[in-house]
Amino acid sequence: MNASARVFAGEFNRSDLVSRETAAGTPPVLITRSGACCSRIFVAGALIEKGARPGGEFYARVADPTGAFEFRIDRSRRDLAEVLSHLDPPVFVTVLADVAVDQGSVAAKPPLFVDEIRAVDRSTRDSWIVRTATMTCDRLDALRFALDGEEVSREVSMAAGHYGINQSEIADLAEMVLKALETVSGAVEAGTSGGEPWEIVLSIIREKGGSNGMPLQEIISSAVPYGLSAEAVEQAVRVLLQEDECYQPSRDVIKIL
C-alpha cells in the first residue's frame, strides 16, 4: 500500500503537476507545490457538505483551515455511502482517499475517491493540522535548498521548476501553514514556549544562516513551526539589529555578528 500524503487543501487545490515516472506497478502521482507526492492522501477536517450527484455517486466536502477538499464515493462502495449517510455536517472526520490522477485532466484536478471515512473529535483534527504543518515546513526547507542549488529529491526539484518556486512563494506557503496552526488551541503558544521571539529568530539564523547570512523571507518561513508571524519575526530582527547581535550585509539579508 502506498504511503498517504498529508497536505493542506490550500496547497493541494493549487497543484497540477502529474508525474508518471513511478515504479512499475504503482500509479502516477500528483506533486504539490511544496513537493508532496500524492497518490493517496490522509485528511482531517470538518465535513461541511454532503450529497448525491446524478447517477448515484455521493460526494463530501471536508474543510481544513486553508480550504476544502471535495471527495467522491464510488457507486460500488455502498459501505462508505452508508457511513456518510450517518454523518451530519458539521462534524469532524478523517478521510483516506485515492488521488485518481488518470481520471484528471489539464482543466480539472484529479478526483479524490474515498477509501475510508469516519467521525473523529477536535483533538484528532488538531493533531492532523500540527503534523501536516510540520511535514509541509520540512518540504519548504527542501525547496529553499533547491533554490540554493543544493541536491534535493526528484519530486522537490520537479515542483520547484514546474511551479516557478521563489522565496515569495515559499513565504506564502509558510503563511498558509501559520494560519492553519493559529486555529489549533495552544499550538502557537507551545511553539513559542522555547524562548522569546528574538531568541528563536537568533537560533534560526545561527543554524541556517551560514557564512552569507539569511534572507529575511527565509527566516520568516523557518519561524512558522514556532508560531511566529511575519510581523513578529520582523520585530525580532529589529531587536537583534538594535542590540548588535546581527547586521545586514545587504538589503533584507541578516547575518550574525
Backbone as numpy.savetxt, mean C-alpha at the origin, in Angstrom:
# Nx Ny Nz CAx CAy CAz Cx Cy Cz
-0.21 -23.10 -3.69 -1.04 -21.91 -3.69 -0.17 -20.67 -3.69
-0.50 -19.70 -4.53 0.27 -18.48 -4.61 0.06 -17.64 -3.35
1.11 -16.95 -2.93 1.00 -16.05 -1.79 0.05 -14.92 -2.13
-0.69 -14.45 -1.13 -1.66 -13.38 -1.33 -1.00 -12.04 -1.03
-1.15 -11.09 -1.94 -0.58 -9.77 -1.76 -1.48 -8.93 -0.87
-0.87 -7.99 -0.18 -1.61 -7.00 0.61 -1.32 -5.64 0.01
-2.36 -4.97 -0.40 -2.20 -3.67 -1.06 -3.45 -2.85 -0.80
-3.28 -1.55 -0.64 -4.43 -0.67 -0.42 -5.18 -0.43 -1.72
-6.49 -0.21 -1.60 -7.32 0.04 -2.77 -6.85 1.27 -3.55
-6.40 2.29 -2.83 -5.95 3.50 -3.50 -4.78 3.28 -4.43
-3.98 2.27 -4.15 -2.87 1.90 -5.04 -3.34 0.91 -6.10
-4.06 -0.12 -5.67 -4.50 -1.17 -6.60 -5.31 -0.59 -7.75
-6.22 0.31 -7.45 -7.11 0.84 -8.47 -6.43 1.77 -9.47
-5.18 2.16 -9.19 -4.43 2.99 -10.12 -3.34 2.19 -10.84
-3.42 0.87 -10.75 -2.37 0.01 -11.31 -2.89 -0.74 -12.53
-2.02 -0.84 -13.56 -2.45 -1.50 -14.80 -1.33 -2.28 -15.49
-0.24 -2.54 -14.78 0.88 -3.26 -15.37 0.69 -4.77 -15.20
0.59 -5.48 -16.30 0.43 -6.93 -16.28 1.73 -7.59 -16.71
2.18 -8.55 -15.93 3.38 -9.32 -16.28 2.98 -10.77 -16.52
3.35 -11.26 -17.69 3.09 -12.66 -18.02 4.38 -13.49 -17.93
5.46 -12.86 -17.47 6.74 -13.54 -17.35 6.81 -14.24 -16.00
5.93 -15.22 -15.80 5.87 -15.95 -14.55 6.33 -17.38 -14.75
6.50 -18.08 -13.64 6.94 -19.47 -13.72 5.89 -20.31 -14.42
6.36 -21.40 -15.03 5.45 -22.29 -15.76 4.33 -22.77 -14.84
3.12 -22.70 -15.35 1.97 -23.18 -14.59 1.38 -22.17 -13.63
1.95 -20.97 -13.56 1.41 -19.93 -12.67 0.76 -18.85 -13.52
-0.28 -18.20 -12.99 -1.00 -17.20 -13.78 -0.22 -15.90 -13.90
-0.56 -15.07 -14.88 0.06 -13.75 -14.97 -0.34 -12.93 -13.76
0.39 -11.87 -13.50 0.15 -11.07 -12.30 -0.03 -9.60 -12.67
-0.75 -8.89 -11.81 -0.84 -7.43 -11.88 0.24 -6.88 -10.97
1.09 -6.01 -11.49 2.12 -5.38 -10.68 1.67 -3.97 -10.36
1.58 -3.65 -9.08 1.07 -2.35 -8.65 2.15 -1.29 -8.72
1.77 -0.08 -8.40 2.69 1.06 -8.52 3.89 0.94 -7.59
3.71 0.26 -6.46 4.85 0.09 -5.54 5.60 -1.22 -5.77
5.13 -2.02 -6.74 5.84 -3.25 -7.07 5.27 -4.50 -6.45
4.04 -4.44 -5.89 3.41 -5.65 -5.37 2.93 -6.52 -6.53
3.15 -7.83 -6.42 2.72 -8.79 -7.45 1.40 -9.41 -7.02
0.37 -9.18 -7.79 -0.97 -9.59 -7.39 -1.58 -10.60 -8.35
-1.59 -11.87 -7.95 -2.43 -12.86 -8.61 -3.54 -13.26 -7.66
-3.27 -13.08 -6.36 -4.28 -13.21 -5.31 -4.06 -12.06 -4.33
-5.14 -11.54 -3.76 -5.00 -10.49 -2.76 -5.81 -10.83 -1.52
-5.32 -10.32 -0.40 -6.02 -10.47 0.87 -6.36 -9.08 1.37
-7.64 -8.84 1.62 -8.13 -7.51 1.97 -8.97 -7.59 3.24
-8.87 -6.57 4.07 -9.78 -6.41 5.20 -10.34 -4.99 5.13
-11.65 -4.88 5.26 -12.26 -3.56 5.18 -13.74 -3.64 5.49
-14.43 -2.57 5.15 -15.87 -2.50 5.43 -16.67 -2.87 4.19
-17.53 -3.85 4.33 -18.48 -4.17 3.26 -19.50 -3.04 3.20
-19.48 -2.28 2.11 -20.36 -1.10 2.02 -21.51 -1.29 1.03
-21.42 -2.33 0.19 -22.47 -2.55 -0.79 -22.39 -3.99 -1.28
-23.55 -4.58 -1.56 -23.59 -5.91 -2.15 -24.84 -5.99 -3.03
-24.85 -6.96 -3.93 -26.01 -7.10 -4.79 -25.80 -8.16 -5.85
-26.74 -8.24 -6.77 -26.66 -9.21 -7.87 -26.77 -8.48 -9.19
-26.01 -8.95 -10.16 -26.04 -8.36 -11.50 -26.87 -9.26 -12.43
-27.28 -8.72 -13.58 -27.99 -9.56 -14.56 -27.18 -10.81 -14.88
-27.83 -11.95 -14.87 -27.13 -13.21 -15.12 -26.87 -13.99 -13.85
-27.14 -13.36 -12.69 -27.02 -14.08 -11.43 -25.69 -13.97 -10.72
-24.76 -13.15 -11.23 -23.47 -12.98 -10.57 -23.61 -11.96 -9.44
-23.09 -12.31 -8.26 -23.13 -11.41 -7.12 -21.87 -10.56 -7.07
-21.99 -9.40 -6.44 -20.82 -8.54 -6.27 -20.82 -7.97 -4.86
-19.65 -7.50 -4.42 -19.50 -6.88 -3.11 -18.45 -5.78 -3.21
-18.75 -4.63 -2.63 -17.78 -3.53 -2.55 -17.26 -3.45 -1.12
-15.93 -3.49 -1.00 -15.28 -3.47 0.31 -14.30 -2.29 0.34
-14.46 -1.43 1.33 -13.67 -0.20 1.40 -12.60 -0.29 2.48
-11.41 0.21 2.15 -10.39 0.50 3.15 -10.27 2.04 3.21
-9.41 2.59 4.04 -9.37 4.05 4.17 -8.90 4.80 2.92
-8.43 4.09 1.90 -7.90 4.77 0.71 -8.78 4.62 -0.52
-9.83 3.81 -0.45 -10.67 3.57 -1.61 -11.46 2.29 -1.43
-11.96 1.74 -2.52 -12.80 0.54 -2.43 -12.43 -0.48 -3.50
-12.52 -1.74 -3.13 -12.37 -2.86 -4.06 -13.76 -3.33 -4.47
-13.92 -3.74 -5.72 -15.16 -4.38 -6.13 -14.87 -5.83 -6.45
-15.54 -6.71 -5.71 -15.33 -8.15 -5.86 -16.52 -8.79 -6.55
-16.26 -9.88 -7.25 -17.31 -10.65 -7.90 -17.31 -12.07 -7.35
-18.48 -12.68 -7.35 -18.61 -14.07 -6.93 -19.12 -14.87 -8.12
-18.33 -15.83 -8.54 -18.69 -16.66 -9.68 -20.02 -17.36 -9.43
-20.82 -17.49 -10.47 -22.14 -18.09 -10.33 -22.08 -19.51 -9.77
-20.95 -20.20 -9.98 -20.82 -21.58 -9.50 -20.57 -21.66 -8.00
-20.19 -20.52 -7.39 -19.86 -20.52 -5.96 -21.09 -20.18 -5.12
-22.01 -21.11 -5.06 -23.22 -20.90 -4.28 -22.92 -20.75 -2.79
-21.83 -21.40 -2.34 -21.46 -21.30 -0.93 -21.11 -19.86 -0.56
-20.37 -19.19 -1.45 -19.99 -17.81 -1.18 -21.19 -16.86 -1.28
-22.06 -17.13 -2.23 -23.28 -16.32 -2.35 -24.12 -16.44 -1.08
-24.15 -17.62 -0.50 -24.90 -17.83 0.74 -24.28 -17.04 1.88
-22.95 -17.06 1.99 -22.27 -16.28 3.03 -22.58 -14.80 2.85
-22.46 -14.32 1.63 -22.70 -12.90 1.36 -24.13 -12.50 1.72
-25.08 -13.39 1.49 -26.48 -13.07 1.76 -26.74 -12.80 3.23
-25.87 -13.30 4.10 -26.04 -13.12 5.55 -25.19 -11.97 6.09
-24.50 -11.26 5.22 -23.70 -10.11 5.64 -24.44 -8.83 5.29
-24.76 -8.05 6.31 -25.52 -6.82 6.09 -24.60 -5.61 6.24
-24.37 -4.85 5.15 -23.54 -3.66 5.24 -24.15 -2.62 6.20
-23.29 -1.84 6.90 -21.83 -1.96 6.88 -21.34 -2.96 7.92
-20.37 -3.77 7.54 -19.78 -4.75 8.44 -18.34 -4.98 7.99
-17.43 -5.17 8.95 -16.05 -5.46 8.59 -15.93 -6.90 8.12
-15.16 -7.09 7.04 -14.95 -8.42 6.47 -13.50 -8.57 6.04
-13.09 -9.81 5.90 -11.85 -10.12 5.19 -12.23 -10.85 3.91
-11.46 -10.61 2.86 -11.72 -11.22 1.56 -10.41 -11.75 0.98
-10.44 -12.99 0.55 -9.35 -13.57 -0.23 -9.88 -13.72 -1.64
-9.17 -13.14 -2.61 -9.69 -13.13 -3.98 -8.60 -13.35 -5.00
-8.99 -13.95 -6.13 -8.09 -14.12 -7.27 -8.19 -12.91 -8.18
-7.02 -12.44 -8.64 -6.96 -11.34 -9.61 -6.95 -11.96 -11.00
-8.09 -11.88 -11.69 -8.25 -12.57 -12.98 -7.66 -11.73 -14.10
-6.33 -11.69 -14.16 -5.64 -10.83 -15.12 -6.05 -11.17 -16.55
-6.22 -12.44 -16.87 -6.55 -12.84 -18.24 -7.93 -12.35 -18.68
-8.77 -11.97 -17.71 -10.09 -11.48 -18.07 -10.17 -9.96 -18.09
-9.05 -9.29 -17.81 -9.02 -7.84 -17.85 -8.72 -7.35 -19.25
-8.63 -6.05 -19.39 -8.31 -5.44 -20.67 -7.57 -4.14 -20.41
-7.10 -3.51 -21.47 -6.40 -2.24 -21.32 -7.31 -1.20 -20.69
-8.62 -1.30 -21.00 -9.57 -0.28 -20.56 -10.17 -0.57 -19.19
-9.96 -1.76 -18.65 -10.60 -2.11 -17.38 -9.65 -2.91 -16.51
-9.77 -2.71 -15.19 -8.96 -3.45 -14.24 -9.37 -4.92 -14.27
-8.45 -5.84 -13.96 -8.81 -7.25 -13.89 -9.88 -7.46 -12.83
-10.87 -8.30 -13.10 -11.90 -8.57 -12.09 -11.31 -9.35 -10.91
-11.91 -9.17 -9.75 -11.48 -9.83 -8.53 -12.55 -10.84 -8.13
-12.21 -12.13 -8.20 -13.17 -13.18 -7.88 -12.93 -13.70 -6.46
-13.97 -13.62 -5.65 -13.87 -14.02 -4.24 -13.63 -15.51 -4.12
-12.68 -15.85 -3.26 -12.43 -17.25 -2.92 -12.86 -17.53 -1.48
-12.87 -16.46 -0.67 -13.29 -16.59 0.72 -13.71 -15.22 1.23
-14.80 -15.16 1.98 -15.24 -13.92 2.61 -15.85 -14.26 3.95
-15.52 -13.45 4.97 -16.07 -13.70 6.30 -16.13 -12.41 7.09
-17.06 -12.35 8.03 -17.18 -11.19 8.91 -16.08 -11.24 9.97
-15.53 -10.05 10.29 -14.48 -9.95 11.30 -14.78 -8.73 12.18
-13.93 -8.51 13.19 -14.11 -7.34 14.04 -13.17 -6.22 13.60
-13.33 -5.07 14.23 -12.53 -3.91 13.85 -11.03 -4.14 14.08
-10.69 -4.86 15.13 -9.27 -5.07 15.41 -8.59 -5.85 14.29
-9.31 -6.78 13.68 -8.75 -7.51 12.54 -8.52 -6.56 11.36
-9.51 -5.70 11.12 -9.35 -4.71 10.05 -8.15 -3.80 10.32
-8.03 -3.35 11.58 -6.93 -2.46 11.95 -5.58 -3.15 11.79
-5.51 -4.42 12.17 -4.25 -5.17 12.02 -3.86 -5.27 10.55
-4.86 -5.46 9.69 -4.59 -5.52 8.25 -4.02 -4.20 7.76
-4.58 -3.09 8.20 -4.09 -1.78 7.78 -2.63 -1.60 8.19
-2.31 -1.92 9.44 -0.94 -1.73 9.92 0.03 -2.62 9.16
-0.33 -3.89 8.94 0.56 -4.81 8.22 0.71 -4.39 6.77
-0.39 -3.99 6.14 -0.33 -3.55 4.74 0.48 -2.28 4.61
0.36 -1.39 5.59 1.16 -0.15 5.58 2.65 -0.48 5.65
3.02 -1.41 6.52 4.43 -1.80 6.65 4.97 -2.39 5.36
4.19 -3.27 4.74 4.64 -3.92 3.51 4.72 -2.91 2.36
3.80 -1.96 2.33 3.85 -0.93 1.29 5.08 -0.05 1.46
5.39 0.32 2.70 6.57 1.15 2.95 7.86 0.41 2.58
7.90 -0.90 2.81 9.06 -1.68 2.39 9.24 -1.61 0.87
8.12 -1.67 0.15 8.20 -1.58 -1.31 8.61 -0.17 -1.75
8.16 0.85 -1.03 8.57 2.21 -1.37 10.06 2.40 -1.16
10.61 1.77 -0.13 12.06 1.81 0.06 12.78 1.20 -1.15
12.24 0.07 -1.64 12.84 -0.58 -2.81 12.76 0.34 -4.04
11.66 1.07 -4.19 11.55 2.00 -5.31 12.60 3.10 -5.21
12.85 3.58 -3.99 13.89 4.60 -3.82 15.25 4.05 -4.22
15.53 2.79 -3.86 16.78 2.17 -4.27 16.87 2.10 -5.79
15.74 1.78 -6.43 15.73 1.70 -7.90 16.06 3.06 -8.52
15.50 4.13 -7.95 15.77 5.46 -8.48 17.24 5.85 -8.30
17.87 5.27 -7.27 19.29 5.55 -7.02 20.20 4.66 -7.86
19.62 3.81 -8.70 20.41 2.94 -9.55 20.87 1.67 -8.90
20.34 1.35 -7.73 20.74 0.12 -7.05 19.96 -1.07 -7.61
20.49 -2.26 -7.37 19.84 -3.48 -7.86 18.60 -3.78 -7.04
17.48 -4.00 -7.70 16.21 -4.32 -7.05 15.57 -5.50 -7.77
14.45 -5.96 -7.25 13.76 -7.08 -7.87 13.22 -6.68 -9.25
12.97 -7.69 -10.07 12.44 -7.44 -11.41 11.12 -6.69 -11.35
10.27 -7.07 -10.39 8.95 -6.44 -10.29 9.05 -4.96 -9.94
9.94 -4.63 -9.00 10.11 -3.23 -8.62 10.67 -2.43 -9.79
11.63 -3.01 -10.50 12.21 -2.34 -11.66 11.15 -2.10 -12.74
10.30 -3.11 -12.97 9.24 -2.96 -13.96 8.25 -1.87 -13.54
7.89 -1.85 -12.26 6.95 -0.84 -11.76 7.52 0.56 -11.91
8.79 0.73 -11.55 9.42 2.05 -11.63 9.42 2.56 -13.06
9.69 1.67 -14.02 9.72 2.09 -15.42 8.35 2.32 -16.01
7.42 1.40 -15.76 6.09 1.49 -16.35 5.31 2.70 -15.85
5.38 2.96 -14.55 4.59 4.04 -13.96 5.34 5.37 -13.91
6.59 5.37 -14.38 7.36 6.61 -14.34 7.55 7.12 -12.92
7.91 6.21 -12.03 8.01 6.56 -10.62 9.11 7.58 -10.38
8.78 8.60 -9.59 9.76 9.59 -9.14 9.54 9.85 -7.65
10.33 10.74 -7.08 10.22 10.99 -5.65 8.85 11.54 -5.27
8.26 12.33 -6.16 6.94 12.88 -5.88 5.89 11.78 -5.79
5.95 10.81 -6.70 5.00 9.70 -6.68 5.19 8.86 -5.42
6.44 8.64 -5.01 6.69 7.88 -3.79 6.12 8.62 -2.59
6.29 9.95 -2.56 5.74 10.75 -1.47 4.22 10.68 -1.44
3.58 10.66 -2.61 2.12 10.56 -2.67 1.64 9.21 -2.11
2.34 8.14 -2.47 1.97 6.82 -1.96 2.20 6.75 -0.45
3.28 7.37 0.01 3.55 7.39 1.45 2.48 8.16 2.20
2.00 9.25 1.62 0.94 10.03 2.24 -0.36 9.21 2.31
-0.61 8.43 1.28 -1.78 7.54 1.29 -1.69 6.56 2.45
-0.50 5.99 2.66 -0.30 5.04 3.75 -0.53 5.72 5.09
-0.01 6.92 5.24 -0.17 7.64 6.51 -1.64 7.90 6.81
-2.39 8.30 5.80 -3.82 8.56 6.01 -4.55 7.28 6.43
-4.12 6.16 5.87 -4.73 4.88 6.29 -4.41 4.59 7.75
-3.17 4.81 8.15 -2.77 4.56 9.53 -3.50 5.46 10.51
-3.84 6.66 10.08 -4.51 7.61 10.97 -5.91 7.13 11.36
-6.46 6.16 10.64 -7.78 5.64 10.97 -7.71 4.52 12.01
-6.50 4.09 12.32 -6.32 2.99 13.27 -6.07 3.57 14.66
-6.92 3.27 15.58 -6.80 3.79 16.94 -5.47 3.38 17.55
-4.68 4.38 17.92 -3.40 4.12 18.59 -2.24 3.86 17.67
-2.48 3.72 16.35 -1.37 3.35 15.45 -0.35 4.46 15.37
-0.80 5.71 15.21 0.14 6.82 15.07 0.89 7.04 16.37
0.13 6.97 17.49 0.79 7.17 18.77 1.84 6.10 19.01
1.51 4.84 18.63 2.47 3.76 18.81 3.69 3.99 17.95
3.49 4.53 16.78 4.61 4.77 15.88 5.56 5.82 16.38
5.03 6.85 17.04 5.89 7.95 17.46 6.37 7.79 18.89
6.02 6.67 19.56 6.35 6.53 20.97 7.84 6.33 21.20
8.60 6.06 20.13 10.01 5.83 20.30 10.83 7.09 20.50
10.23 8.26 20.46 10.96 9.49 20.67 10.26 10.67 20.06
10.85 11.84 20.24 10.31 13.05 19.64 10.47 12.99 18.12
9.62 13.72 17.38 9.75 13.71 15.92 11.16 14.03 15.42
11.82 15.02 16.05 13.15 15.37 15.56 14.15 14.23 15.78
13.94 13.44 16.87 14.81 12.31 17.13 14.60 11.21 16.09
13.34 10.99 15.73 13.03 9.98 14.72 13.62 10.38 13.38
13.43 11.65 13.00 13.95 12.13 11.72 15.47 12.06 11.69
16.11 12.43 12.77 17.57 12.36 12.84 18.05 10.93 12.67
17.34 9.99 13.30 17.70 8.58 13.17 17.55 8.09 11.73
16.49 8.54 11.07 16.27 8.16 9.67 17.41 8.67 8.79
17.80 9.91 8.97 18.86 10.50 8.14 20.18 9.78 8.40
20.46 9.47 9.65 21.70 8.76 9.97 21.73 7.38 9.33
20.58 6.70 9.32 20.52 5.33 8.80 20.54 5.29 7.28
19.86 6.25 6.62 19.65 6.15 5.19 20.31 7.27 4.38
20.81 8.29 5.04 21.30 9.46 4.32 22.58 9.24 3.54
23.48 8.43 4.10 24.75 8.20 3.41 25.61 9.45 3.34
26.61 9.41 2.49 27.57 10.52 2.42 27.03 11.73 1.68
25.96 11.54 0.93 25.41 12.66 0.14 24.21 13.33 0.79
23.81 12.85 1.97 22.62 13.40 2.59 21.37 12.71 2.06
20.21 13.26 2.40 18.94 12.61 2.07 17.92 13.65 1.62
17.32 13.48 0.45 16.28 14.41 0.00 15.12 14.47 0.98
14.55 15.65 1.13 13.46 15.84 2.08 12.29 14.91 1.79
11.94 14.71 0.50 10.81 13.84 0.18 11.07 12.41 0.61
12.31 11.96 0.54 12.63 10.60 1.00 12.49 10.50 2.51
12.88 11.57 3.21 12.73 11.57 4.67 11.25 11.48 5.03
10.43 12.25 4.34 8.99 12.24 4.60 8.42 10.84 4.38
8.80 10.21 3.28 8.31 8.85 2.99 8.77 7.86 4.04
10.02 7.97 4.46 10.57 7.02 5.44 9.97 7.20 6.82
9.40 8.37 7.08 8.82 8.64 8.40 7.38 8.15 8.53
6.79 7.72 7.42 5.39 7.28 7.45 5.14 6.17 8.48
5.97 5.10 8.53 5.69 4.04 9.50 5.72 4.52 10.95
6.34 5.68 11.20 6.39 6.23 12.55 5.21 7.16 12.84
4.31 7.29 11.87 3.13 8.10 12.08 3.37 9.58 11.95
4.45 9.99 11.28 4.77 11.41 11.13 4.23 11.93 9.80
3.48 13.01 9.85 2.99 13.66 8.64 4.10 14.44 7.98
3.86 14.89 6.75 4.85 15.71 6.04 5.14 16.97 6.83
4.10 17.58 7.40 4.29 18.81 8.17 5.14 18.56 9.41
4.92 17.42 10.07 5.70 17.09 11.27 7.18 16.88 10.92
7.43 16.23 9.78 8.81 16.00 9.35 9.49 17.34 9.01
8.79 18.19 8.29 9.37 19.49 7.92 9.70 20.31 9.16
8.80 20.27 10.16 9.07 20.99 11.41 10.28 20.39 12.12
10.38 19.06 12.12 11.51 18.40 12.77 12.82 18.77 12.07
12.78 18.84 10.75 13.98 19.22 9.99 14.40 20.65 10.34
13.42 21.54 10.47 13.75 22.93 10.84 14.43 22.97 12.21
13.95 22.15 13.15 14.58 22.07 14.47 16.02 21.58 14.35
16.23 20.54 13.57 17.58 19.98 13.40 18.53 20.99 12.76
18.04 21.76 11.81 18.87 22.78 11.17 19.21 23.90 12.16
18.23 24.31 12.96 18.44 25.37 13.94 19.41 24.95 15.02
19.36 23.65 15.37 20.23 23.13 16.43 21.59 22.67 15.89
21.84 22.92 14.62 23.11 22.54 13.97 23.40 21.04 14.04
22.33 20.25 14.06 22.49 18.81 13.95 22.66 18.40 12.49
22.09 19.21 11.59 22.11 18.93 10.15 22.35 20.23 9.38
22.63 20.07 8.10 22.72 21.22 7.20 22.22 20.81 5.83
22.09 21.79 4.94 21.58 21.54 3.59 22.71 21.76 2.58
23.32 20.67 2.09 24.36 20.82 1.07 23.79 21.33 -0.26
22.49 21.10 -0.47 21.80 21.63 -1.64 20.33 21.74 -1.29
19.57 22.36 -2.18 18.16 22.61 -1.90 17.41 21.30 -1.63
16.68 21.28 -0.50 15.83 20.16 -0.11 16.60 18.86 0.09
17.90 18.97 0.39 18.70 17.80 0.76 19.24 18.05 2.16
19.07 17.08 3.05 19.47 17.23 4.45 20.60 16.25 4.75
21.64 16.77 5.42 22.81 15.93 5.73 23.23 16.16 7.18
23.69 15.07 7.82 24.17 15.15 9.19 25.48 15.95 9.24
25.60 16.83 10.22 26.85 17.56 10.40 27.92 16.66 11.00
